[in-house]
């Protein structure tokens, strides 16, 4: 009797561990990475709705409108028409001191010469592109944040499920050892060990529940329209495929499609055009206009043309030098950022490959640990070993299973972020 109950408890442990491990192995690894990720992630429609309605995207939309308005300002140019009017009285000092009321009206405007209009038009186009790409980048970064928060919740959910399973098993063990203790079938030490293990799993579950609630609150407050994933996601999670394509090709695609880099490239082009504009600004724009005046009370009418040209000072030359230096600095920063992003992708690619392999190894280790727990129970039922050994090995099997789940979720998150950056999923922009 003493060993039968323990055997039943350990058999339940092994069945739980083995069932959780073999569920993931039943799915073939030949599925594409995008279809595999659809099991882990919310649907594309749900993700789009959550992102579009988020406050961050609404702010990005307003910033886009502001940049588009700035583009129109650049295209329109800085010059405006000026209307002047004068009214004066003329009095002759001779011929009886005759007095006349005289008026003058003129209209004038600077003209964009020296190719400035064409540069401003190009700047307008680049600024509009910058506005559109800035919104696309905000949408993309929102997707990255959603994925990260989603997997934080999945990890917390996995920890809670693991802790709940462990508590259920230790509760059964505690109840059985208490009954056996009353009948003198187990020692008091074994009963106390079972109770201590039960209390440990209770505390672990409380911590896991708190972490899961916190992760859920963050995810739901950030994306209110997004439904939380259920526990079936972890049960039905398939294995992850190897990364398709060579690292060099994927890295180049990552660098070419990276929104942050493309924003920096556009900014460098805008600064280059601004430097060109500052160079042309060294030649001032002439101001032209027409005027008409009535002299001597209307006895004389004078019409004419106005022309004025500012004399450039040294400030225009220094302004051009500063703009040229800023353009060179922006171009150099693009080169530096390309190198950094290339290194980042290589790190992501390597981390995914290694964590994917580690997840499979941990899964295998958890299977072996489950078999070890089964053997330790059989040995205990035959009078070999102690209940402490059984509990320790069972705990290690449970911990290994959780580590395998956590590693697989980390690898899935990396794969999702890589595919998102390569615009192979959630390409909303």
C-alpha beads as a LAMMPS data file, in Angstrom:
LAMMPS data file: protein, C-alpha beads

429 atoms
428 bonds

1 atom types
1 bond types

-500.0 500.0 xlo xhi
-500.0 500.0 ylo yhi
-500.0 500.0 zlo zhi

Masses

1 110.0

Atoms # bond

1 1 1 0.000 0.000 0.000
2 1 1 2.835 2.322 0.840
3 1 1 4.297 2.086 -2.657
4 1 1 1.095 1.779 -4.705
5 1 1 -0.052 5.337 -4.017
6 1 1 3.409 6.720 -4.771
7 1 1 3.533 4.771 -7.988
8 1 1 0.160 6.176 -9.036
9 1 1 1.366 9.724 -8.315
10 1 1 4.621 9.342 -10.275
11 1 1 2.782 7.677 -13.154
12 1 1 0.567 10.763 -13.339
13 1 1 3.688 12.939 -13.362
14 1 1 5.258 10.962 -16.190
15 1 1 2.067 10.902 -18.251
16 1 1 1.709 14.657 -17.881
17 1 1 5.317 15.323 -18.837
18 1 1 5.366 12.898 -21.736
19 1 1 2.047 14.152 -23.113
20 1 1 3.243 17.748 -23.055
21 1 1 6.507 16.870 -24.749
22 1 1 5.200 14.626 -27.512
23 1 1 2.390 17.027 -28.489
24 1 1 4.935 19.407 -29.992
25 1 1 6.761 16.605 -31.814
26 1 1 3.642 15.449 -33.639
27 1 1 3.729 18.437 -36.025
28 1 1 6.029 18.161 -39.015
29 1 1 8.797 20.722 -39.318
30 1 1 8.196 21.128 -43.037
31 1 1 5.644 23.899 -42.483
32 1 1 6.689 27.370 -43.526
33 1 1 7.816 29.678 -40.757
34 1 1 4.903 32.050 -41.330
35 1 1 2.269 29.314 -41.025
36 1 1 4.020 27.968 -37.926
37 1 1 4.061 31.425 -36.360
38 1 1 0.321 31.791 -36.945
39 1 1 -0.168 29.254 -34.130
40 1 1 1.808 31.386 -31.677
41 1 1 0.566 34.856 -32.709
42 1 1 -2.812 36.611 -32.991
43 1 1 -4.455 36.661 -36.408
44 1 1 -3.335 39.253 -38.924
45 1 1 -6.748 40.966 -38.871
46 1 1 -6.729 41.198 -35.066
47 1 1 -3.174 42.539 -35.052
48 1 1 -4.020 45.153 -37.692
49 1 1 -7.063 46.367 -35.774
50 1 1 -5.134 46.512 -32.507
51 1 1 -2.309 48.502 -34.086
52 1 1 -4.432 50.926 -36.098
53 1 1 -6.559 51.808 -33.073
54 1 1 -3.644 52.195 -30.660
55 1 1 -2.829 55.708 -29.371
56 1 1 0.724 55.386 -30.648
57 1 1 -0.446 54.980 -34.240
58 1 1 -2.917 57.835 -33.889
59 1 1 -0.072 60.076 -32.743
60 1 1 2.053 58.849 -35.673
61 1 1 -0.793 59.681 -38.045
62 1 1 -0.920 63.235 -36.685
63 1 1 2.867 63.550 -37.057
64 1 1 2.548 62.357 -40.641
65 1 1 0.021 65.097 -41.374
66 1 1 2.382 67.654 -39.821
67 1 1 5.279 66.485 -42.024
68 1 1 3.084 66.582 -45.127
69 1 1 2.154 70.167 -44.262
70 1 1 5.843 71.019 -43.841
71 1 1 6.487 69.540 -47.285
72 1 1 3.920 71.932 -48.769
73 1 1 5.651 74.819 -47.013
74 1 1 8.980 73.834 -48.562
75 1 1 7.441 73.555 -52.018
76 1 1 5.681 76.905 -51.725
77 1 1 8.936 78.668 -50.861
78 1 1 9.665 81.422 -48.363
79 1 1 8.749 84.410 -50.562
80 1 1 5.494 86.332 -50.403
81 1 1 3.996 89.349 -52.143
82 1 1 4.280 92.706 -50.419
83 1 1 1.836 95.540 -51.024
84 1 1 2.927 99.060 -50.117
85 1 1 0.937 102.245 -50.013
86 1 1 1.957 105.786 -49.169
87 1 1 -0.006 108.945 -48.724
88 1 1 1.675 112.354 -48.543
89 1 1 1.025 116.097 -48.861
90 1 1 3.153 118.339 -50.998
91 1 1 3.340 122.139 -50.451
92 1 1 5.271 124.512 -52.639
93 1 1 7.237 127.225 -50.946
94 1 1 6.782 129.545 -53.906
95 1 1 3.926 130.332 -56.252
96 1 1 1.546 131.039 -53.447
97 1 1 2.296 127.886 -51.416
98 1 1 0.093 125.469 -53.342
99 1 1 -0.744 122.163 -51.599
100 1 1 -1.355 118.743 -53.182
101 1 1 -2.354 115.319 -51.873
102 1 1 -0.257 112.547 -53.422
103 1 1 -0.576 108.727 -53.271
104 1 1 1.672 105.801 -54.232
105 1 1 0.746 102.085 -54.440
106 1 1 3.205 99.275 -55.201
107 1 1 3.311 95.475 -55.192
108 1 1 6.536 93.477 -55.116
109 1 1 7.869 89.977 -54.477
110 1 1 11.226 88.203 -54.421
111 1 1 11.764 85.666 -57.204
112 1 1 13.350 82.252 -56.677
113 1 1 16.267 82.373 -59.077
114 1 1 19.382 80.259 -59.571
115 1 1 17.540 76.917 -59.672
116 1 1 16.102 77.261 -56.181
117 1 1 12.579 76.364 -57.281
118 1 1 13.728 72.961 -58.567
119 1 1 15.623 72.182 -55.352
120 1 1 12.605 73.181 -53.256
121 1 1 10.399 70.888 -55.357
122 1 1 12.797 67.979 -54.784
123 1 1 12.885 68.773 -51.066
124 1 1 9.088 68.726 -51.001
125 1 1 9.031 65.243 -52.563
126 1 1 11.623 63.915 -50.106
127 1 1 9.785 65.413 -47.144
128 1 1 6.536 63.781 -48.257
129 1 1 8.323 60.445 -48.582
130 1 1 9.812 60.990 -45.117
131 1 1 6.314 61.579 -43.714
132 1 1 4.939 58.398 -45.271
133 1 1 7.907 56.311 -44.165
134 1 1 7.754 57.738 -40.643
135 1 1 4.173 56.510 -40.297
136 1 1 5.137 53.119 -41.729
137 1 1 7.980 52.901 -39.214
138 1 1 5.605 53.680 -36.341
139 1 1 3.285 50.929 -37.567
140 1 1 6.199 48.520 -37.818
141 1 1 7.519 49.378 -34.347
142 1 1 4.010 48.946 -32.983
143 1 1 4.009 45.442 -34.450
144 1 1 7.333 44.688 -32.774
145 1 1 5.980 45.902 -29.429
146 1 1 2.843 43.788 -29.847
147 1 1 4.913 40.668 -30.546
148 1 1 7.163 41.288 -27.550
149 1 1 4.265 41.882 -25.151
150 1 1 2.424 38.876 -26.583
151 1 1 5.333 36.545 -25.873
152 1 1 5.823 38.028 -22.407
153 1 1 2.259 36.960 -21.688
154 1 1 2.788 33.509 -23.272
155 1 1 5.859 32.950 -21.099
156 1 1 3.919 33.980 -18.006
157 1 1 1.055 31.695 -19.039
158 1 1 3.446 28.773 -19.528
159 1 1 4.948 29.367 -16.086
160 1 1 1.489 29.459 -14.521
161 1 1 0.384 26.256 -16.254
162 1 1 3.574 24.504 -15.208
163 1 1 3.141 25.655 -11.609
164 1 1 -0.534 24.621 -11.645
165 1 1 0.322 21.128 -12.888
166 1 1 3.009 20.770 -10.226
167 1 1 0.587 21.921 -7.517
168 1 1 -2.058 19.470 -8.642
169 1 1 0.388 16.598 -8.471
170 1 1 1.857 17.569 -5.098
171 1 1 -1.663 18.028 -3.696
172 1 1 -2.476 14.454 -4.614
173 1 1 0.792 13.309 -3.106
174 1 1 0.190 15.181 0.113
175 1 1 -3.308 13.763 0.522
176 1 1 -2.090 10.228 -0.058
177 1 1 0.834 10.511 2.338
178 1 1 -1.437 11.887 5.059
179 1 1 -3.741 8.905 4.684
180 1 1 -0.766 6.532 4.667
181 1 1 0.692 8.233 7.745
182 1 1 -2.508 7.532 9.685
183 1 1 -2.222 3.860 8.776
184 1 1 1.488 3.784 9.615
185 1 1 2.470 3.008 6.037
186 1 1 4.899 5.920 5.653
187 1 1 7.177 7.736 8.016
188 1 1 6.418 11.158 9.407
189 1 1 9.470 12.498 7.564
190 1 1 8.021 11.422 4.215
191 1 1 4.706 13.089 5.050
192 1 1 6.479 16.307 6.024
193 1 1 8.509 16.248 2.800
194 1 1 5.320 15.867 0.778
195 1 1 3.715 18.764 2.674
196 1 1 6.750 20.972 2.188
197 1 1 6.773 20.232 -1.536
198 1 1 3.066 21.073 -1.662
199 1 1 3.639 24.436 0.029
200 1 1 6.528 25.192 -2.335
201 1 1 4.351 24.583 -5.380
202 1 1 1.597 26.730 -3.853
203 1 1 4.036 29.641 -3.523
204 1 1 5.361 29.055 -7.044
205 1 1 1.820 29.135 -8.445
206 1 1 1.028 32.371 -6.598
207 1 1 4.113 34.039 -8.081
208 1 1 3.322 32.719 -11.565
209 1 1 -0.274 33.948 -11.334
210 1 1 0.894 37.415 -10.311
211 1 1 3.289 37.554 -13.251
212 1 1 0.594 36.376 -15.644
213 1 1 -1.886 38.985 -14.384
214 1 1 0.738 41.717 -14.698
215 1 1 1.632 40.672 -18.249
216 1 1 -2.053 40.539 -19.193
217 1 1 -2.644 44.028 -17.800
218 1 1 0.223 45.502 -19.814
219 1 1 -0.893 43.787 -23.025
220 1 1 -4.565 44.716 -22.659
221 1 1 -3.889 48.319 -21.647
222 1 1 -1.555 48.791 -24.598
223 1 1 -3.801 47.011 -27.122
224 1 1 -7.343 46.973 -25.673
225 1 1 -9.012 45.330 -28.685
226 1 1 -6.671 42.322 -28.625
227 1 1 -7.999 39.134 -27.004
228 1 1 -5.605 37.280 -24.736
229 1 1 -4.241 33.934 -25.996
230 1 1 -5.572 30.762 -24.447
231 1 1 -3.601 27.914 -22.951
232 1 1 -4.171 25.819 -26.081
233 1 1 -1.504 27.915 -27.825
234 1 1 1.144 26.244 -25.669
235 1 1 -0.375 22.796 -26.018
236 1 1 -0.683 23.016 -29.820
237 1 1 2.578 24.896 -30.420
238 1 1 4.481 23.182 -33.249
239 1 1 8.209 22.815 -33.609
240 1 1 10.051 25.617 -35.342
241 1 1 11.645 25.251 -38.787
242 1 1 15.221 26.066 -39.660
243 1 1 15.806 29.507 -41.154
244 1 1 15.323 29.321 -44.915
245 1 1 17.859 31.110 -47.111
246 1 1 21.460 32.072 -46.560
247 1 1 22.365 34.523 -43.846
248 1 1 24.020 36.915 -46.331
249 1 1 20.879 37.168 -48.454
250 1 1 18.608 37.619 -45.456
251 1 1 20.950 40.180 -43.913
252 1 1 20.957 42.248 -47.098
253 1 1 17.170 42.099 -47.280
254 1 1 17.003 43.124 -43.615
255 1 1 19.264 46.125 -44.225
256 1 1 17.400 47.159 -47.386
257 1 1 13.953 46.963 -45.785
258 1 1 14.781 48.335 -42.353
259 1 1 12.552 51.341 -41.692
260 1 1 14.964 53.052 -39.341
261 1 1 17.728 52.853 -41.932
262 1 1 15.452 54.040 -44.712
263 1 1 14.426 57.008 -42.586
264 1 1 18.078 57.854 -42.051
265 1 1 18.733 57.517 -45.784
266 1 1 15.863 59.861 -46.584
267 1 1 17.052 62.322 -43.965
268 1 1 20.538 62.239 -45.498
269 1 1 19.046 62.987 -48.922
270 1 1 16.992 65.835 -47.450
271 1 1 20.098 67.323 -45.823
272 1 1 22.030 66.966 -49.077
273 1 1 19.292 68.909 -50.877
274 1 1 19.267 71.467 -48.056
275 1 1 23.009 71.920 -48.514
276 1 1 22.439 72.416 -52.245
277 1 1 19.748 74.950 -51.405
278 1 1 22.096 76.775 -49.017
279 1 1 24.735 76.857 -51.745
280 1 1 22.315 78.519 -54.144
281 1 1 21.212 80.870 -51.376
282 1 1 24.650 82.475 -51.540
283 1 1 23.253 84.266 -54.572
284 1 1 20.425 86.430 -53.218
285 1 1 17.022 86.483 -54.880
286 1 1 16.086 89.757 -56.615
287 1 1 12.901 91.530 -55.617
288 1 1 10.767 92.896 -58.462
289 1 1 7.569 94.887 -58.417
290 1 1 5.491 97.629 -59.994
291 1 1 4.214 100.892 -58.602
292 1 1 1.855 103.676 -59.528
293 1 1 1.639 107.132 -57.992
294 1 1 -0.569 110.231 -58.355
295 1 1 1.380 113.421 -57.895
296 1 1 0.226 117.013 -57.501
297 1 1 -3.337 116.058 -56.718
298 1 1 -3.679 113.905 -59.808
299 1 1 -2.132 116.322 -62.208
300 1 1 0.702 113.854 -62.759
301 1 1 0.624 110.047 -62.846
302 1 1 3.836 108.041 -62.481
303 1 1 4.098 104.286 -63.210
304 1 1 7.277 102.250 -62.881
305 1 1 9.072 99.023 -62.056
306 1 1 10.916 98.185 -58.853
307 1 1 14.076 96.086 -58.663
308 1 1 16.201 95.414 -55.619
309 1 1 18.968 92.883 -54.948
310 1 1 20.359 92.222 -51.448
311 1 1 24.107 92.287 -51.097
312 1 1 25.156 88.891 -49.607
313 1 1 27.149 88.780 -46.420
314 1 1 29.431 86.167 -44.930
315 1 1 26.559 84.566 -42.995
316 1 1 25.275 82.975 -46.209
317 1 1 28.639 81.293 -46.808
318 1 1 28.867 79.999 -43.254
319 1 1 25.303 78.711 -43.452
320 1 1 26.218 76.739 -46.563
321 1 1 29.305 75.296 -44.879
322 1 1 27.237 74.158 -41.887
323 1 1 24.579 72.576 -44.118
324 1 1 27.245 70.747 -46.110
325 1 1 28.844 69.379 -42.933
326 1 1 25.450 68.198 -41.637
327 1 1 24.794 66.386 -44.922
328 1 1 28.165 64.622 -44.744
329 1 1 27.544 63.665 -41.119
330 1 1 24.131 62.215 -42.007
331 1 1 25.649 60.132 -44.820
332 1 1 28.340 58.803 -42.494
333 1 1 25.710 57.919 -39.884
334 1 1 23.841 55.897 -42.504
335 1 1 26.974 53.857 -43.190
336 1 1 27.503 53.323 -39.446
337 1 1 23.862 52.335 -38.932
338 1 1 24.061 49.852 -41.815
339 1 1 27.019 48.185 -40.138
340 1 1 25.218 48.100 -36.790
341 1 1 22.003 46.719 -38.274
342 1 1 23.958 44.065 -40.141
343 1 1 25.529 42.995 -36.844
344 1 1 22.114 43.043 -35.154
345 1 1 20.640 40.747 -37.795
346 1 1 23.560 38.342 -37.577
347 1 1 22.979 38.210 -33.820
348 1 1 19.233 37.558 -34.295
349 1 1 19.877 34.894 -36.923
350 1 1 22.474 33.122 -34.782
351 1 1 20.354 33.413 -31.634
352 1 1 17.350 31.874 -33.397
353 1 1 19.323 28.947 -34.784
354 1 1 20.947 28.254 -31.421
355 1 1 17.784 28.664 -29.344
356 1 1 15.803 26.506 -31.742
357 1 1 18.398 23.768 -31.328
358 1 1 18.512 24.344 -27.563
359 1 1 14.717 24.001 -27.364
360 1 1 14.888 20.608 -29.059
361 1 1 17.700 19.504 -26.754
362 1 1 15.825 20.662 -23.658
363 1 1 12.745 18.845 -24.883
364 1 1 14.787 15.666 -25.203
365 1 1 16.306 16.267 -21.769
366 1 1 12.842 16.685 -20.265
367 1 1 11.750 13.387 -21.823
368 1 1 14.755 11.624 -20.344
369 1 1 14.148 13.269 -16.989
370 1 1 10.555 12.071 -17.090
371 1 1 11.721 8.516 -17.689
372 1 1 14.190 8.920 -14.840
373 1 1 11.344 10.004 -12.570
374 1 1 9.417 6.881 -13.584
375 1 1 12.402 4.637 -12.821
376 1 1 13.021 6.344 -9.479
377 1 1 9.428 5.656 -8.509
378 1 1 9.714 2.005 -9.455
379 1 1 12.857 1.778 -7.372
380 1 1 11.104 3.464 -4.462
381 1 1 8.173 1.043 -4.751
382 1 1 10.686 -1.803 -4.423
383 1 1 12.156 -0.308 -1.290
384 1 1 15.102 1.456 -2.858
385 1 1 15.704 5.182 -2.510
386 1 1 13.653 7.708 -0.587
387 1 1 10.627 9.883 -1.184
388 1 1 12.965 12.895 -1.189
389 1 1 14.707 11.437 -4.239
390 1 1 11.386 10.883 -5.978
391 1 1 10.263 14.440 -5.283
392 1 1 13.568 15.909 -6.399
393 1 1 13.628 14.018 -9.682
394 1 1 9.991 14.882 -10.344
395 1 1 10.722 18.540 -9.680
396 1 1 13.675 18.438 -12.064
397 1 1 11.476 16.859 -14.755
398 1 1 8.910 19.621 -14.321
399 1 1 11.592 22.319 -14.412
400 1 1 13.126 20.838 -17.568
401 1 1 9.746 20.822 -19.266
402 1 1 9.225 24.471 -18.373
403 1 1 12.722 25.346 -19.596
404 1 1 11.986 23.630 -22.919
405 1 1 8.723 25.564 -23.289
406 1 1 10.407 28.836 -22.404
407 1 1 13.252 28.253 -24.864
408 1 1 10.828 27.380 -27.648
409 1 1 8.820 30.543 -26.968
410 1 1 12.005 32.621 -27.054
411 1 1 12.957 31.064 -30.394
412 1 1 9.447 31.664 -31.760
413 1 1 9.636 35.307 -30.684
414 1 1 12.964 35.736 -32.470
415 1 1 11.560 34.140 -35.621
416 1 1 8.510 36.407 -35.509
417 1 1 10.635 39.539 -35.115
418 1 1 12.929 38.489 -37.973
419 1 1 10.000 37.760 -40.287
420 1 1 8.386 41.035 -39.332
421 1 1 11.578 42.980 -40.096
422 1 1 11.846 41.179 -43.441
423 1 1 8.223 42.184 -44.210
424 1 1 7.202 38.554 -44.605
425 1 1 4.328 38.942 -42.139
426 1 1 2.049 41.748 -40.937
427 1 1 3.231 43.948 -43.798
428 1 1 0.579 46.570 -43.073
429 1 1 2.656 49.500 -44.371

Bonds

1 1 1 2
2 1 2 3
3 1 3 4
4 1 4 5
5 1 5 6
6 1 6 7
7 1 7 8
8 1 8 9
9 1 9 10
10 1 10 11
11 1 11 12
12 1 12 13
13 1 13 14
14 1 14 15
15 1 15 16
16 1 16 17
17 1 17 18
18 1 18 19
19 1 19 20
20 1 20 21
21 1 21 22
22 1 22 23
23 1 23 24
24 1 24 25
25 1 25 26
26 1 26 27
27 1 27 28
28 1 28 29
29 1 29 30
30 1 30 31
31 1 31 32
32 1 32 33
33 1 33 34
34 1 34 35
35 1 35 36
36 1 36 37
37 1 37 38
38 1 38 39
39 1 39 40
40 1 40 41
41 1 41 42
42 1 42 43
43 1 43 44
44 1 44 45
45 1 45 46
46 1 46 47
47 1 47 48
48 1 48 49
49 1 49 50
50 1 50 51
51 1 51 52
52 1 52 53
53 1 53 54
54 1 54 55
55 1 55 56
56 1 56 57
57 1 57 58
58 1 58 59
59 1 59 60
60 1 60 61
61 1 61 62
62 1 62 63
63 1 63 64
64 1 64 65
65 1 65 66
66 1 66 67
67 1 67 68
68 1 68 69
69 1 69 70
70 1 70 71
71 1 71 72
72 1 72 73
73 1 73 74
74 1 74 75
75 1 75 76
76 1 76 77
77 1 77 78
78 1 78 79
79 1 79 80
80 1 80 81
81 1 81 82
82 1 82 83
83 1 83 84
84 1 84 85
85 1 85 86
86 1 86 87
87 1 87 88
88 1 88 89
89 1 89 90
90 1 90 91
91 1 91 92
92 1 92 93
93 1 93 94
94 1 94 95
95 1 95 96
96 1 96 97
97 1 97 98
98 1 98 99
99 1 99 100
100 1 100 101
101 1 101 102
102 1 102 103
103 1 103 104
104 1 104 105
105 1 105 106
106 1 106 107
107 1 107 108
108 1 108 109
109 1 109 110
110 1 110 111
111 1 111 112
112 1 112 113
113 1 113 114
114 1 114 115
115 1 115 116
116 1 116 117
117 1 117 118
118 1 118 119
119 1 119 120
120 1 120 121
121 1 121 122
122 1 122 123
123 1 123 124
124 1 124 125
125 1 125 126
126 1 126 127
127 1 127 128
128 1 128 129
129 1 129 130
130 1 130 131
131 1 131 132
132 1 132 133
133 1 133 134
134 1 134 135
135 1 135 136
136 1 136 137
137 1 137 138
138 1 138 139
139 1 139 140
140 1 140 141
141 1 141 142
142 1 142 143
143 1 143 144
144 1 144 145
145 1 145 146
146 1 146 147
147 1 147 148
148 1 148 149
149 1 149 150
150 1 150 151
151 1 151 152
152 1 152 153
153 1 153 154
154 1 154 155
155 1 155 156
156 1 156 157
157 1 157 158
158 1 158 159
159 1 159 160
160 1 160 161
161 1 161 162
162 1 162 163
163 1 163 164
164 1 164 165
165 1 165 166
166 1 166 167
167 1 167 168
168 1 168 169
169 1 169 170
170 1 170 171
171 1 171 172
172 1 172 173
173 1 173 174
174 1 174 175
175 1 175 176
176 1 176 177
177 1 177 178
178 1 178 179
179 1 179 180
180 1 180 181
181 1 181 182
182 1 182 183
183 1 183 184
184 1 184 185
185 1 185 186
186 1 186 187
187 1 187 188
188 1 188 189
189 1 189 190
190 1 190 191
191 1 191 192
192 1 192 193
193 1 193 194
194 1 194 195
195 1 195 196
196 1 196 197
197 1 197 198
198 1 198 199
199 1 199 200
200 1 200 201
201 1 201 202
202 1 202 203
203 1 203 204
204 1 204 205
205 1 205 206
206 1 206 207
207 1 207 208
208 1 208 209
209 1 209 210
210 1 210 211
211 1 211 212
212 1 212 213
213 1 213 214
214 1 214 215
215 1 215 216
216 1 216 217
217 1 217 218
218 1 218 219
219 1 219 220
220 1 220 221
221 1 221 222
222 1 222 223
223 1 223 224
224 1 224 225
225 1 225 226
226 1 226 227
227 1 227 228
228 1 228 229
229 1 229 230
230 1 230 231
231 1 231 232
232 1 232 233
233 1 233 234
234 1 234 235
235 1 235 236
236 1 236 237
237 1 237 238
238 1 238 239
239 1 239 240
240 1 240 241
241 1 241 242
242 1 242 243
243 1 243 244
244 1 244 245
245 1 245 246
246 1 246 247
247 1 247 248
248 1 248 249
249 1 249 250
250 1 250 251
251 1 251 252
252 1 252 253
253 1 253 254
254 1 254 255
255 1 255 256
256 1 256 257
257 1 257 258
258 1 258 259
259 1 259 260
260 1 260 261
261 1 261 262
262 1 262 263
263 1 263 264
264 1 264 265
265 1 265 266
266 1 266 267
267 1 267 268
268 1 268 269
269 1 269 270
270 1 270 271
271 1 271 272
272 1 272 273
273 1 273 274
274 1 274 275
275 1 275 276
276 1 276 277
277 1 277 278
278 1 278 279
279 1 279 280
280 1 280 281
281 1 281 282
282 1 282 283
283 1 283 284
284 1 284 285
285 1 285 286
286 1 286 287
287 1 287 288
288 1 288 289
289 1 289 290
290 1 290 291
291 1 291 292
292 1 292 293
293 1 293 294
294 1 294 295
295 1 295 296
296 1 296 297
297 1 297 298
298 1 298 299
299 1 299 300
300 1 300 301
301 1 301 302
302 1 302 303
303 1 303 304
304 1 304 305
305 1 305 306
306 1 306 307
307 1 307 308
308 1 308 309
309 1 309 310
310 1 310 311
311 1 311 312
312 1 312 313
313 1 313 314
314 1 314 315
315 1 315 316
316 1 316 317
317 1 317 318
318 1 318 319
319 1 319 320
320 1 320 321
321 1 321 322
322 1 322 323
323 1 323 324
324 1 324 325
325 1 325 326
326 1 326 327
327 1 327 328
328 1 328 329
329 1 329 330
330 1 330 331
331 1 331 332
332 1 332 333
333 1 333 334
334 1 334 335
335 1 335 336
336 1 336 337
337 1 337 338
338 1 338 339
339 1 339 340
340 1 340 341
341 1 341 342
342 1 342 343
343 1 343 344
344 1 344 345
345 1 345 346
346 1 346 347
347 1 347 348
348 1 348 349
349 1 349 350
350 1 350 351
351 1 351 352
352 1 352 353
353 1 353 354
354 1 354 355
355 1 355 356
356 1 356 357
357 1 357 358
358 1 358 359
359 1 359 360
360 1 360 361
361 1 361 362
362 1 362 363
363 1 363 364
364 1 364 365
365 1 365 366
366 1 366 367
367 1 367 368
368 1 368 369
369 1 369 370
370 1 370 371
371 1 371 372
372 1 372 373
373 1 373 374
374 1 374 375
375 1 375 376
376 1 376 377
377 1 377 378
378 1 378 379
379 1 379 380
380 1 380 381
381 1 381 382
382 1 382 383
383 1 383 384
384 1 384 385
385 1 385 386
386 1 386 387
387 1 387 388
388 1 388 389
389 1 389 390
390 1 390 391
391 1 391 392
392 1 392 393
393 1 393 394
394 1 394 395
395 1 395 396
396 1 396 397
397 1 397 398
398 1 398 399
399 1 399 400
400 1 400 401
401 1 401 402
402 1 402 403
403 1 403 404
404 1 404 405
405 1 405 406
406 1 406 407
407 1 407 408
408 1 408 409
409 1 409 410
410 1 410 411
411 1 411 412
412 1 412 413
413 1 413 414
414 1 414 415
415 1 415 416
416 1 416 417
417 1 417 418
418 1 418 419
419 1 419 420
420 1 420 421
421 1 421 422
422 1 422 423
423 1 423 424
424 1 424 425
425 1 425 426
426 1 426 427
427 1 427 428
428 1 428 429
